[in-house]
Amino acid sequence: MGADFLMSVIPACHLDETRLGILKELAKTSEPDGSYDDEDPTDWPEQVINAIARVDCEYRDVGTLDLCGWPYPILVSGGMSWGDDPTESYHAFSVIGCCPEIWNKLEEWAKEDKDE
């Protein structure tokens, strides 16, 4: 058995202090959707806040893609996996992907930023 390629994406938008504050407030009351695989998500708000912090900075394991026909750019992270997360940003993006409130807000802002 070999390695598998894993990739996770999120909407790419500009995050200023106001937007970060909104995301952190949303994180405090958010709950994971059905795709979250942790059996005990008691620290879910903390995981989401940590994931948001990862999105706010530039890391070498993240790329930005602006796909033709897609309404906004996306941040992408991933790599080869032998049963673990291939990158720290992959894990953060996966957490955000399980949090519809955060994802939807990032998507809204990404569309706004693309239009500017």
Backbone hydrogen bonds, N-H to C=O, Kabsch-Sander energy under -0.5 kcal/mol:
donor,donor_aa,acceptor,acceptor_aa,energy
4,D,81,S,-2.5
6,L,4,D,-0.5
6,L,79,G,-2.8
8,S,77,S,-2.8
10,I,75,L,-1.9
12,A,73,P,-2.6
13,C,11,P,-0.6
16,D,14,H,-0.6
20,L,16,D,-2.7
21,G,17,E,-2.2
22,I,18,T,-2.0
23,L,19,R,-2.5
24,K,20,L,-2.5
25,E,21,G,-2.0
26,L,22,I,-2.4
27,A,23,L,-2.4
28,K,24,K,-1.4
29,T,25,E,-0.8
29,T,26,L,-0.8
30,S,26,L,-0.7
30,S,27,A,-0.6
33,D,98,C,-2.6
36,Y,33,D,-1.6
42,T,40,D,-0.9
43,D,40,D,-0.5
44,W,41,P,-1.7
47,Q,43,D,-2.3
48,V,44,W,-2.5
49,I,45,P,-2.4
50,N,46,E,-2.4
51,A,47,Q,-2.1
52,I,48,V,-2.5
53,A,49,I,-2.0
54,R,50,N,-1.4
55,V,51,A,-1.5
56,D,52,I,-1.6
57,C,54,R,-0.7
59,Y,57,C,-0.5
62,V,59,Y,-1.3
63,G,76,V,-2.6
65,L,74,I,-2.9
67,L,65,L,-0.6
70,W,67,L,-2.1
74,I,65,L,-2.8
75,L,10,I,-3.0
76,V,63,G,-2.9
77,S,8,S,-2.1
79,G,6,L,-2.3
81,S,4,D,-2.9
91,H,87,T,-1.6
92,A,88,E,-2.1
93,F,89,S,-3.0
94,S,90,Y,-2.2
95,V,91,H,-2.2
96,I,92,A,-2.2
97,G,93,F,-2.2
98,C,94,S,-0.8
98,C,95,V,-1.0
99,C,96,I,-1.8
102,I,99,C,-0.6
103,W,99,C,-2.5
104,N,100,P,-2.8
105,K,101,E,-1.5
106,L,102,I,-2.6
107,E,103,W,-2.7
108,E,104,N,-2.3
109,W,105,K,-2.4
110,A,106,L,-2.5
111,K,107,E,-2.2
112,E,108,E,-2.0
113,D,109,W,-3.1
114,K,110,A,-2.0
115,D,111,K,-1.5
116,E,112,E,-0.8
116,E,113,D,-0.6
